[in-house]
Amino acid sequence: MITIVIINSIFIDYFEGGIIMKNIALTNLNPGENGKVKNIAAGDCATKRLYEMGFNTGANVKVIKNDRGPIIVSLSGNKIAVGRGLANKIIIDNIN
């Protein structure tokens, strides 16, 4: 059995056996932090668009800028700007 708790866009998955894994939205990462794309929590069109941009499950991302306006990330050596609404739907396994 898996229980999922959502607190301020932070997804915490509780698994049986006491293992806790922390997943957060891309908007919650600070500049310089790295993560891996775990899931896209969006509709079909938005998910397809993000996959086409390179936000595939398991892709490594590094946040370059996250202050105001769109979030700029480094993805496969390319800098990509993503609006905050869409970035909030990209669920990341935080590596840092």
PDB file as gemmi writes it, atoms N, CA and C in Angstrom:
CRYST1    1.000    1.000    1.000  90.00  90.00  90.00 P 1                      
ATOM      1  N   MET A   1       0.831  -1.179   0.000  1.00  0.00           N  
ATOM      2  CA  MET A   1       0.000   0.000   0.000  1.00  0.00           C  
ATOM      3  C   MET A   1       0.876   1.243   0.000  1.00  0.00           C  
ATOM      4  N   ILE A   2       0.531   2.231  -0.824  1.00  0.00           N  
ATOM      5  CA  ILE A   2       1.280   3.476  -0.921  1.00  0.00           C  
ATOM      6  C   ILE A   2       0.360   4.625  -0.541  1.00  0.00           C  
ATOM      7  N   THR A   3       0.840   5.483   0.347  1.00  0.00           N  
ATOM      8  CA  THR A   3       0.105   6.671   0.728  1.00  0.00           C  
ATOM      9  C   THR A   3       0.868   7.876   0.198  1.00  0.00           C  
ATOM     10  N   ILE A   4       0.179   8.764  -0.492  1.00  0.00           N  
ATOM     11  CA  ILE A   4       0.826   9.960  -1.030  1.00  0.00           C  
ATOM     12  C   ILE A   4       0.267  11.175  -0.311  1.00  0.00           C  
ATOM     13  N   VAL A   5       1.169  11.996   0.229  1.00  0.00           N  
ATOM     14  CA  VAL A   5       0.802  13.221   0.930  1.00  0.00           C  
ATOM     15  C   VAL A   5       1.339  14.390   0.117  1.00  0.00           C  
ATOM     16  N   ILE A   6       0.512  15.414  -0.112  1.00  0.00           N  
ATOM     17  CA  ILE A   6       0.946  16.593  -0.856  1.00  0.00           C  
ATOM     18  C   ILE A   6       0.920  17.792   0.078  1.00  0.00           C  
ATOM     19  N   ILE A   7       2.085  18.428   0.259  1.00  0.00           N  
ATOM     20  CA  ILE A   7       2.203  19.601   1.115  1.00  0.00           C  
ATOM     21  C   ILE A   7       2.929  20.681   0.324  1.00  0.00           C  
ATOM     22  N   ASN A   8       2.232  21.758  -0.063  1.00  0.00           N  
ATOM     23  CA  ASN A   8       2.845  22.885  -0.781  1.00  0.00           C  
ATOM     24  C   ASN A   8       3.695  22.434  -1.963  1.00  0.00           C  
ATOM     25  N   SER A   9       3.131  21.644  -2.842  1.00  0.00           N  
ATOM     26  CA  SER A   9       3.799  21.153  -4.055  1.00  0.00           C  
ATOM     27  C   SER A   9       4.970  20.217  -3.757  1.00  0.00           C  
ATOM     28  N   ILE A  10       5.086  19.728  -2.535  1.00  0.00           N  
ATOM     29  CA  ILE A  10       6.108  18.731  -2.209  1.00  0.00           C  
ATOM     30  C   ILE A  10       5.394  17.402  -2.060  1.00  0.00           C  
ATOM     31  N   PHE A  11       5.791  16.441  -2.866  1.00  0.00           N  
ATOM     32  CA  PHE A  11       5.171  15.143  -2.858  1.00  0.00           C  
ATOM     33  C   PHE A  11       6.039  14.200  -2.041  1.00  0.00           C  
ATOM     34  N   ILE A  12       5.485  13.607  -1.000  1.00  0.00           N  
ATOM     35  CA  ILE A  12       6.231  12.664  -0.171  1.00  0.00           C  
ATOM     36  C   ILE A  12       5.512  11.322  -0.262  1.00  0.00           C  
ATOM     37  N   ASP A  13       6.213  10.322  -0.786  1.00  0.00           N  
ATOM     38  CA  ASP A  13       5.643   8.996  -0.922  1.00  0.00           C  
ATOM     39  C   ASP A  13       6.089   8.140   0.258  1.00  0.00           C  
ATOM     40  N   TYR A  14       5.135   7.580   0.971  1.00  0.00           N  
ATOM     41  CA  TYR A  14       5.456   6.690   2.070  1.00  0.00           C  
ATOM     42  C   TYR A  14       5.254   5.256   1.603  1.00  0.00           C  
ATOM     43  N   PHE A  15       6.297   4.487   1.630  1.00  0.00           N  
ATOM     44  CA  PHE A  15       6.221   3.093   1.228  1.00  0.00           C  
ATOM     45  C   PHE A  15       6.267   2.223   2.479  1.00  0.00           C  
ATOM     46  N   GLU A  16       5.717   1.031   2.367  1.00  0.00           N  
ATOM     47  CA  GLU A  16       5.799   0.088   3.481  1.00  0.00           C  
ATOM     48  C   GLU A  16       7.250  -0.273   3.721  1.00  0.00           C  
ATOM     49  N   GLY A  17       7.597  -0.543   4.956  1.00  0.00           N  
ATOM     50  CA  GLY A  17       8.965  -0.881   5.287  1.00  0.00           C  
ATOM     51  C   GLY A  17       9.758   0.334   5.754  1.00  0.00           C  
ATOM     52  N   GLY A  18       9.121   1.475   5.867  1.00  0.00           N  
ATOM     53  CA  GLY A  18       9.773   2.650   6.407  1.00  0.00           C  
ATOM     54  C   GLY A  18      10.633   3.429   5.426  1.00  0.00           C  
ATOM     55  N   ILE A  19      10.614   3.097   4.142  1.00  0.00           N  
ATOM     56  CA  ILE A  19      11.403   3.829   3.158  1.00  0.00           C  
ATOM     57  C   ILE A  19      10.606   5.046   2.712  1.00  0.00           C  
ATOM     58  N   ILE A  20      11.234   6.216   2.785  1.00  0.00           N  
ATOM     59  CA  ILE A  20      10.569   7.455   2.377  1.00  0.00           C  
ATOM     60  C   ILE A  20      11.338   8.056   1.209  1.00  0.00           C  
ATOM     61  N   MET A  21      10.617   8.410   0.165  1.00  0.00           N  
ATOM     62  CA  MET A  21      11.230   9.038  -1.001  1.00  0.00           C  
ATOM     63  C   MET A  21      10.601  10.412  -1.185  1.00  0.00           C  
ATOM     64  N   LYS A  22      11.432  11.437  -1.417  1.00  0.00           N  
ATOM     65  CA  LYS A  22      10.925  12.802  -1.540  1.00  0.00           C  
ATOM     66  C   LYS A  22      10.930  13.224  -3.001  1.00  0.00           C  
ATOM     67  N   ASN A  23       9.803  13.625  -3.490  1.00  0.00           N  
ATOM     68  CA  ASN A  23       9.652  14.130  -4.850  1.00  0.00           C  
ATOM     69  C   ASN A  23       9.086  15.539  -4.752  1.00  0.00           C  
ATOM     70  N   ILE A  24       9.664  16.451  -5.536  1.00  0.00           N  
ATOM     71  CA  ILE A  24       9.202  17.832  -5.488  1.00  0.00           C  
ATOM     72  C   ILE A  24       8.971  18.340  -6.901  1.00  0.00           C  
ATOM     73  N   ALA A  25       8.193  19.402  -6.999  1.00  0.00           N  
ATOM     74  CA  ALA A  25       7.967  20.040  -8.294  1.00  0.00           C  
ATOM     75  C   ALA A  25       9.223  20.808  -8.684  1.00  0.00           C  
ATOM     76  N   LEU A  26       9.447  20.960  -9.979  1.00  0.00           N  
ATOM     77  CA  LEU A  26      10.618  21.669 -10.493  1.00  0.00           C  
ATOM     78  C   LEU A  26      10.702  23.090  -9.949  1.00  0.00           C  
ATOM     79  N   THR A  27       9.565  23.717  -9.692  1.00  0.00           N  
ATOM     80  CA  THR A  27       9.549  25.096  -9.190  1.00  0.00           C  
ATOM     81  C   THR A  27      10.164  25.219  -7.793  1.00  0.00           C  
ATOM     82  N   ASN A  28      10.290  24.118  -7.063  1.00  0.00           N  
ATOM     83  CA  ASN A  28      10.829  24.159  -5.699  1.00  0.00           C  
ATOM     84  C   ASN A  28      12.339  23.985  -5.642  1.00  0.00           C  
ATOM     85  N   LEU A  29      12.986  23.712  -6.771  1.00  0.00           N  
ATOM     86  CA  LEU A  29      14.440  23.584  -6.775  1.00  0.00           C  
ATOM     87  C   LEU A  29      15.086  24.965  -6.855  1.00  0.00           C  
ATOM     88  N   ASN A  30      16.203  25.124  -6.180  1.00  0.00           N  
ATOM     89  CA  ASN A  30      16.954  26.378  -6.201  1.00  0.00           C  
ATOM     90  C   ASN A  30      18.006  26.330  -7.305  1.00  0.00           C  
ATOM     91  N   PRO A  31      18.494  27.486  -7.749  1.00  0.00           N  
ATOM     92  CA  PRO A  31      19.560  27.490  -8.760  1.00  0.00           C  
ATOM     93  C   PRO A  31      20.767  26.674  -8.293  1.00  0.00           C  
ATOM     94  N   GLY A  32      21.289  25.862  -9.201  1.00  0.00           N  
ATOM     95  CA  GLY A  32      22.432  25.004  -8.891  1.00  0.00           C  
ATOM     96  C   GLY A  32      22.054  23.609  -8.442  1.00  0.00           C  
ATOM     97  N   GLU A  33      20.787  23.381  -8.091  1.00  0.00           N  
ATOM     98  CA  GLU A  33      20.367  22.051  -7.643  1.00  0.00           C  
ATOM     99  C   GLU A  33      20.066  21.155  -8.841  1.00  0.00           C  
ATOM    100  N   ASN A  34      20.337  19.869  -8.656  1.00  0.00           N  
ATOM    101  CA  ASN A  34      20.118  18.865  -9.698  1.00  0.00           C  
ATOM    102  C   ASN A  34      18.987  17.938  -9.301  1.00  0.00           C  
ATOM    103  N   GLY A  35      18.417  17.275 -10.283  1.00  0.00           N  
ATOM    104  CA  GLY A  35      17.393  16.279 -10.032  1.00  0.00           C  
ATOM    105  C   GLY A  35      17.151  15.449 -11.270  1.00  0.00           C  
ATOM    106  N   LYS A  36      16.339  14.421 -11.098  1.00  0.00           N  
ATOM    107  CA  LYS A  36      15.932  13.576 -12.220  1.00  0.00           C  
ATOM    108  C   LYS A  36      14.431  13.667 -12.369  1.00  0.00           C  
ATOM    109  N   VAL A  37      13.974  13.723 -13.609  1.00  0.00           N  
ATOM    110  CA  VAL A  37      12.540  13.778 -13.865  1.00  0.00           C  
ATOM    111  C   VAL A  37      11.930  12.443 -13.456  1.00  0.00           C  
ATOM    112  N   LYS A  38      10.950  12.505 -12.560  1.00  0.00           N  
ATOM    113  CA  LYS A  38      10.271  11.281 -12.116  1.00  0.00           C  
ATOM    114  C   LYS A  38       8.958  11.104 -12.870  1.00  0.00           C  
ATOM    115  N   ASN A  39       8.219  12.207 -13.051  1.00  0.00           N  
ATOM    116  CA  ASN A  39       6.884  12.109 -13.619  1.00  0.00           C  
ATOM    117  C   ASN A  39       6.463  13.482 -14.137  1.00  0.00           C  
ATOM    118  N   ILE A  40       5.542  13.466 -15.071  1.00  0.00           N  
ATOM    119  CA  ILE A  40       4.898  14.690 -15.538  1.00  0.00           C  
ATOM    120  C   ILE A  40       3.433  14.594 -15.129  1.00  0.00           C  
ATOM    121  N   ALA A  41       3.008  15.479 -14.228  1.00  0.00           N  
ATOM    122  CA  ALA A  41       1.637  15.454 -13.713  1.00  0.00           C  
ATOM    123  C   ALA A  41       0.799  16.482 -14.464  1.00  0.00           C  
ATOM    124  N   ALA A  42       0.592  16.241 -15.764  1.00  0.00           N  
ATOM    125  CA  ALA A  42      -0.141  17.187 -16.606  1.00  0.00           C  
ATOM    126  C   ALA A  42      -1.043  16.406 -17.556  1.00  0.00           C  
ATOM    127  N   GLY A  43      -1.793  17.130 -18.344  1.00  0.00           N  
ATOM    128  CA  GLY A  43      -2.658  16.506 -19.347  1.00  0.00           C  
ATOM    129  C   GLY A  43      -1.839  15.950 -20.506  1.00  0.00           C  
ATOM    130  N   ASP A  44      -2.524  15.328 -21.440  1.00  0.00           N  
ATOM    131  CA  ASP A  44      -1.855  14.666 -22.556  1.00  0.00           C  
ATOM    132  C   ASP A  44      -1.045  15.628 -23.418  1.00  0.00           C  
ATOM    133  N   CYS A  45      -1.618  16.772 -23.761  1.00  0.00           N  
ATOM    134  CA  CYS A  45      -0.925  17.723 -24.644  1.00  0.00           C  
ATOM    135  C   CYS A  45       0.313  18.309 -23.976  1.00  0.00           C  
ATOM    136  N   ALA A  46       0.179  18.721 -22.721  1.00  0.00           N  
ATOM    137  CA  ALA A  46       1.317  19.296 -22.000  1.00  0.00           C  
ATOM    138  C   ALA A  46       2.400  18.248 -21.778  1.00  0.00           C  
ATOM    139  N   THR A  47       1.995  17.032 -21.446  1.00  0.00           N  
ATOM    140  CA  THR A  47       2.959  15.951 -21.237  1.00  0.00           C  
ATOM    141  C   THR A  47       3.716  15.659 -22.522  1.00  0.00           C  
ATOM    142  N   LYS A  48       3.010  15.594 -23.635  1.00  0.00           N  
ATOM    143  CA  LYS A  48       3.658  15.342 -24.925  1.00  0.00           C  
ATOM    144  C   LYS A  48       4.648  16.451 -25.256  1.00  0.00           C  
ATOM    145  N   ARG A  49       4.247  17.692 -25.030  1.00  0.00           N  
ATOM    146  CA  ARG A  49       5.133  18.839 -25.308  1.00  0.00           C  
ATOM    147  C   ARG A  49       6.395  18.773 -24.464  1.00  0.00           C  
ATOM    148  N   LEU A  50       6.246  18.463 -23.177  1.00  0.00           N  
ATOM    149  CA  LEU A  50       7.418  18.377 -22.298  1.00  0.00           C  
ATOM    150  C   LEU A  50       8.330  17.217 -22.701  1.00  0.00           C  
ATOM    151  N   TYR A  51       7.754  16.086 -23.091  1.00  0.00           N  
ATOM    152  CA  TYR A  51       8.571  14.960 -23.561  1.00  0.00           C  
ATOM    153  C   TYR A  51       9.342  15.343 -24.815  1.00  0.00           C  
ATOM    154  N   GLU A  52       8.690  16.084 -25.711  1.00  0.00           N  
ATOM    155  CA  GLU A  52       9.362  16.528 -26.934  1.00  0.00           C  
ATOM    156  C   GLU A  52      10.493  17.512 -26.633  1.00  0.00           C  
ATOM    157  N   MET A  53      10.363  18.279 -25.547  1.00  0.00           N  
ATOM    158  CA  MET A  53      11.415  19.213 -25.155  1.00  0.00           C  
ATOM    159  C   MET A  53      12.584  18.501 -24.481  1.00  0.00           C  
ATOM    160  N   GLY A  54      12.392  17.234 -24.097  1.00  0.00           N  
ATOM    161  CA  GLY A  54      13.466  16.469 -23.463  1.00  0.00           C  
ATOM    162  C   GLY A  54      13.226  16.119 -22.013  1.00  0.00           C  
ATOM    163  N   PHE A  55      12.086  16.503 -21.460  1.00  0.00           N  
ATOM    164  CA  PHE A  55      11.771  16.176 -20.066  1.00  0.00           C  
ATOM    165  C   PHE A  55      11.209  14.758 -19.977  1.00  0.00           C  
ATOM    166  N   ASN A  56      12.028  13.782 -20.342  1.00  0.00           N  
ATOM    167  CA  ASN A  56      11.625  12.381 -20.292  1.00  0.00           C  
ATOM    168  C   ASN A  56      11.907  11.825 -18.905  1.00  0.00           C  
ATOM    169  N   THR A  57      11.199  10.788 -18.528  1.00  0.00           N  
ATOM    170  CA  THR A  57      11.413  10.147 -17.239  1.00  0.00           C  
ATOM    171  C   THR A  57      12.868   9.711 -17.127  1.00  0.00           C  
ATOM    172  N   GLY A  58      13.521  10.117 -16.037  1.00  0.00           N  
ATOM    173  CA  GLY A  58      14.918   9.774 -15.810  1.00  0.00           C  
ATOM    174  C   GLY A  58      15.916  10.796 -16.321  1.00  0.00           C  
ATOM    175  N   ALA A  59      15.457  11.834 -17.031  1.00  0.00           N  
ATOM    176  CA  ALA A  59      16.361  12.856 -17.561  1.00  0.00           C  
ATOM    177  C   ALA A  59      16.928  13.700 -16.411  1.00  0.00           C  
ATOM    178  N   ASN A  60      18.228  13.991 -16.474  1.00  0.00           N  
ATOM    179  CA  ASN A  60      18.870  14.835 -15.470  1.00  0.00           C  
ATOM    180  C   ASN A  60      18.639  16.297 -15.806  1.00  0.00           C  
ATOM    181  N   VAL A  61      18.242  17.071 -14.803  1.00  0.00           N  
ATOM    182  CA  VAL A  61      18.040  18.505 -14.985  1.00  0.00           C  
ATOM    183  C   VAL A  61      18.821  19.259 -13.920  1.00  0.00           C  
ATOM    184  N   LYS A  62      19.311  20.432 -14.293  1.00  0.00           N  
ATOM    185  CA  LYS A  62      19.978  21.326 -13.348  1.00  0.00           C  
ATOM    186  C   LYS A  62      19.342  22.700 -13.502  1.00  0.00           C  
ATOM    187  N   VAL A  63      18.914  23.270 -12.389  1.00  0.00           N  
ATOM    188  CA  VAL A  63      18.265  24.582 -12.424  1.00  0.00           C  
ATOM    189  C   VAL A  63      19.337  25.662 -12.549  1.00  0.00           C  
ATOM    190  N   ILE A  64      19.195  26.500 -13.569  1.00  0.00           N  
ATOM    191  CA  ILE A  64      20.112  27.620 -13.801  1.00  0.00           C  
ATOM    192  C   ILE A  64      19.555  28.886 -13.162  1.00  0.00           C  
ATOM    193  N   LYS A  65      18.253  29.150 -13.378  1.00  0.00           N  
ATOM    194  CA  LYS A  65      17.618  30.357 -12.857  1.00  0.00           C  
ATOM    195  C   LYS A  65      16.224  30.023 -12.352  1.00  0.00           C  
ATOM    196  N   ASN A  66      15.918  30.471 -11.163  1.00  0.00           N  
ATOM    197  CA  ASN A  66      14.575  30.288 -10.604  1.00  0.00           C  
ATOM    198  C   ASN A  66      14.298  31.448  -9.647  1.00  0.00           C  
ATOM    199  N   ASP A  67      14.089  32.631 -10.191  1.00  0.00           N  
ATOM    200  CA  ASP A  67      13.740  33.753  -9.327  1.00  0.00           C  
ATOM    201  C   ASP A  67      12.387  34.337  -9.714  1.00  0.00           C  
ATOM    202  N   ARG A  68      12.313  35.019 -10.856  1.00  0.00           N  
ATOM    203  CA  ARG A  68      11.037  35.518 -11.354  1.00  0.00           C  
ATOM    204  C   ARG A  68      10.907  35.096 -12.803  1.00  0.00           C  
ATOM    205  N   GLY A  69       9.694  34.989 -13.247  1.00  0.00           N  
ATOM    206  CA  GLY A  69       9.484  34.597 -14.636  1.00  0.00           C  
ATOM    207  C   GLY A  69       9.729  33.114 -14.842  1.00  0.00           C  
ATOM    208  N   PRO A  70      10.039  32.739 -16.077  1.00  0.00           N  
ATOM    209  CA  PRO A  70      10.214  31.305 -16.358  1.00  0.00           C  
ATOM    210  C   PRO A  70      11.451  30.733 -15.668  1.00  0.00           C  
ATOM    211  N   ILE A  71      11.421  29.440 -15.433  1.00  0.00           N  
ATOM    212  CA  ILE A  71      12.553  28.735 -14.846  1.00  0.00           C  
ATOM    213  C   ILE A  71      13.450  28.286 -15.985  1.00  0.00           C  
ATOM    214  N   ILE A  72      14.743  28.528 -15.849  1.00  0.00           N  
ATOM    215  CA  ILE A  72      15.693  28.100 -16.869  1.00  0.00           C  
ATOM    216  C   ILE A  72      16.465  26.910 -16.319  1.00  0.00           C  
ATOM    217  N   VAL A  73      16.453  25.815 -17.078  1.00  0.00           N  
ATOM    218  CA  VAL A  73      17.139  24.596 -16.661  1.00  0.00           C  
ATOM    219  C   VAL A  73      18.116  24.163 -17.737  1.00  0.00           C  
ATOM    220  N   SER A  74      19.122  23.432 -17.309  1.00  0.00           N  
ATOM    221  CA  SER A  74      20.050  22.794 -18.237  1.00  0.00           C  
ATOM    222  C   SER A  74      19.584  21.349 -18.384  1.00  0.00           C  
ATOM    223  N   LEU A  75      19.308  20.966 -19.624  1.00  0.00           N  
ATOM    224  CA  LEU A  75      18.791  19.633 -19.913  1.00  0.00           C  
ATOM    225  C   LEU A  75      19.557  19.089 -21.112  1.00  0.00           C  
ATOM    226  N   SER A  76      20.336  18.053 -20.905  1.00  0.00           N  
ATOM    227  CA  SER A  76      21.169  17.458 -21.957  1.00  0.00           C  
ATOM    228  C   SER A  76      22.096  18.490 -22.593  1.00  0.00           C  
ATOM    229  N   GLY A  77      22.638  19.392 -21.778  1.00  0.00           N  
ATOM    230  CA  GLY A  77      23.570  20.394 -22.275  1.00  0.00           C  
ATOM    231  C   GLY A  77      22.921  21.611 -22.907  1.00  0.00           C  
ATOM    232  N   ASN A  78      21.601  21.643 -22.978  1.00  0.00           N  
ATOM    233  CA  ASN A  78      20.870  22.774 -23.551  1.00  0.00           C  
ATOM    234  C   ASN A  78      20.139  23.543 -22.461  1.00  0.00           C  
ATOM    235  N   LYS A  79      20.067  24.862 -22.611  1.00  0.00           N  
ATOM    236  CA  LYS A  79      19.295  25.667 -21.674  1.00  0.00           C  
ATOM    237  C   LYS A  79      17.880  25.809 -22.204  1.00  0.00           C  
ATOM    238  N   ILE A  80      16.919  25.501 -21.345  1.00  0.00           N  
ATOM    239  CA  ILE A  80      15.515  25.526 -21.738  1.00  0.00           C  
ATOM    240  C   ILE A  80      14.745  26.351 -20.706  1.00  0.00           C  
ATOM    241  N   ALA A  81      13.903  27.251 -21.190  1.00  0.00           N  
ATOM    242  CA  ALA A  81      13.040  28.050 -20.316  1.00  0.00           C  
ATOM    243  C   ALA A  81      11.664  27.405 -20.265  1.00  0.00           C  
ATOM    244  N   VAL A  82      11.140  27.252 -19.055  1.00  0.00           N  
ATOM    245  CA  VAL A  82       9.822  26.644 -18.842  1.00  0.00           C  
ATOM    246  C   VAL A  82       9.015  27.577 -17.951  1.00  0.00           C  
ATOM    247  N   GLY A  83       7.791  27.883 -18.365  1.00  0.00           N  
ATOM    248  CA  GLY A  83       6.914  28.716 -17.549  1.00  0.00           C  
ATOM    249  C   GLY A  83       6.616  28.071 -16.209  1.00  0.00           C  
ATOM    250  N   ARG A  84       6.303  28.892 -15.230  1.00  0.00           N  
ATOM    251  CA  ARG A  84       6.082  28.376 -13.869  1.00  0.00           C  
ATOM    252  C   ARG A  84       4.921  27.391 -13.774  1.00  0.00           C  
ATOM    253  N   GLY A  85       3.844  27.654 -14.509  1.00  0.00           N  
ATOM    254  CA  GLY A  85       2.696  26.748 -14.453  1.00  0.00           C  
ATOM    255  C   GLY A  85       3.050  25.356 -14.939  1.00  0.00           C  
ATOM    256  N   LEU A  86       3.778  25.285 -16.038  1.00  0.00           N  
ATOM    257  CA  LEU A  86       4.188  23.996 -16.585  1.00  0.00           C  
ATOM    258  C   LEU A  86       5.275  23.359 -15.729  1.00  0.00           C  
ATOM    259  N   ALA A  87       6.194  24.172 -15.224  1.00  0.00           N  
ATOM    260  CA  ALA A  87       7.282  23.648 -14.379  1.00  0.00           C  
ATOM    261  C   ALA A  87       6.742  23.048 -13.087  1.00  0.00           C  
ATOM    262  N   ASN A  88       5.625  23.558 -12.624  1.00  0.00           N  
ATOM    263  CA  ASN A  88       5.027  23.021 -11.399  1.00  0.00           C  
ATOM    264  C   ASN A  88       4.473  21.618 -11.609  1.00  0.00           C  
ATOM    265  N   LYS A  89       4.286  21.209 -12.847  1.00  0.00           N  
ATOM    266  CA  LYS A  89       3.760  19.882 -13.158  1.00  0.00           C  
ATOM    267  C   LYS A  89       4.856  18.852 -13.405  1.00  0.00           C  
ATOM    268  N   ILE A  90       6.116  19.303 -13.410  1.00  0.00           N  
ATOM    269  CA  ILE A  90       7.249  18.392 -13.600  1.00  0.00           C  
ATOM    270  C   ILE A  90       7.722  17.941 -12.223  1.00  0.00           C  
ATOM    271  N   ILE A  91       7.543  16.664 -11.927  1.00  0.00           N  
ATOM    272  CA  ILE A  91       7.907  16.106 -10.623  1.00  0.00           C  
ATOM    273  C   ILE A  91       9.343  15.575 -10.702  1.00  0.00           C  
ATOM    274  N   ILE A  92      10.160  15.979  -9.729  1.00  0.00           N  
ATOM    275  CA  ILE A  92      11.594  15.703  -9.728  1.00  0.00           C  
ATOM    276  C   ILE A  92      11.974  14.877  -8.504  1.00  0.00           C  
ATOM    277  N   ASP A  93      12.860  13.886  -8.712  1.00  0.00           N  
ATOM    278  CA  ASP A  93      13.559  13.241  -7.599  1.00  0.00           C  
ATOM    279  C   ASP A  93      14.748  14.117  -7.296  1.00  0.00           C  
ATOM    280  N   ASN A  94      14.768  14.746  -6.112  1.00  0.00           N  
ATOM    281  CA  ASN A  94      15.845  15.664  -5.767  1.00  0.00           C  
ATOM    282  C   ASN A  94      17.108  14.875  -5.453  1.00  0.00           C  
ATOM    283  N   ILE A  95      18.197  15.186  -6.179  1.00  0.00           N  
ATOM    284  CA  ILE A  95      19.468  14.490  -5.987  1.00  0.00           C  
ATOM    285  C   ILE A  95      20.324  15.195  -4.944  1.00  0.00           C  
ATOM    286  N   ASN A  96      20.315  16.530  -4.919  1.00  0.00           N  
ATOM    287  CA  ASN A  96      21.144  17.283  -3.957  1.00  0.00           C  
ATOM    288  C   ASN A  96      20.588  17.134  -2.582  1.00  0.00           C  
TER     289      ASN A  96                                                      
END                                                                             
